[in-house]
Amino acid sequence: MNKFKRKLMNLGLKYVKPRIHDKKVQHIIKDYNLPDPLIFQNGEKVIDKKQWIEKRRAEILHLFKENVYGKIPTEAVETNYNIINEDKKALNGFATRKAIKITFRRGRRQIDAKLQIYVPNNVDRPVPAFVGLPNWWLGYKRSLWPFKHVIQRGYALATARFGDFDPNSDNFKNGVHPLFYKEGQTRPLENEWGTIGAWSWGLIELMNYFESDSDIDQNRIAVLGHSRMGKAALWAGVNDERFSIVISNNSGCCGAALFRRKIGETIKMINECFPHWLCFNFKKYNNREFNLPVDQHILIALVAPRPVYIASGQDDIWADPIGEFLSAKHADPVYKLLGTTGLGTDKMPKINEPIMSTIGYHIRQGGHKLSLYDWHRYMDFADLYL
Ligand code: GTR
């Protein structure tokens, strides 16, 4: 029995095999009763671009903060950047590799994070960059960060350790959370950030760093993440509009997949297996997906009009590939309202046939991983839009 089926069994749930490319599954949208991104909470319709930008976007962002991910603190921290190592002839002379220690301080509390950047040599600087938190430190082998390939295509690649921001434990003591606690506080409040929020905060702080690094073009940054880091990349990209492109690889539940389909990982499962990932309010929606005022197509829409790329693995049933595609599809009206090409189709593409519209999407052969195939599609996308 595989890990996925065992997880379901432990939770007393039955395995339902989704039917990839089954037209019925793809198109019974009415049954999901998805909230409409273009209808305000009071029932009024968003009539133009201006209303979306000035009012509806803020309303939705608030709903996601209160009910799903929790608020990321916006209070300033004192930061110090220290280059601890620089090798101008890294990767056989093709790149400069820098290691930077970032110190974050608030009051008496402090944490450090280490950032590593590969910048291609022999190209004009500043260069566009991909940034992310690789899943490696989980002992997780399925997240490939192919420095050489990225350098060869003219991009910088910046990575940091997710554990420096939050080690993925449920006590909220060893990462960034304590920096923002009020007197006597020991854990986030019901509507405050969990671990995914802390990882997103880390990505946003890396964006702050780029503003001080003349090798990196802060106007051409793609934030990318796989799986749990794909959830964090989306949430970072939504909260910080300085990211020019947002890429979410096999991010599943609380990433790109629609909650209301309840295929693969569900709200209850994620809250039970990872009670610290989302905000405490999110637990109210266990088995109550239809009460949630949002769904993930609306999260994707919050990236608009910036290009966003969602990708699935054909066998990655736990992440619900069809649900990931449908989020992209139902974000389309917002992208269109803002004058972009949106997804450009309403049909799920065939395996390994990427869509490169303002909303990018592909479903690749194979399962849950970040592969070289995925990376090259993301770089094709960046070539088009960065
Ligand atoms: C799984 C989790 C998923 C996904 C994945 C990963 O155990 O259920 O939501 O985040 O971990 O990060 O690899």
Residues whose N, C-alpha, C, O or C-beta is under 5 A from the ligand:
A	BS01	GTR	S227 R228 C253 E265
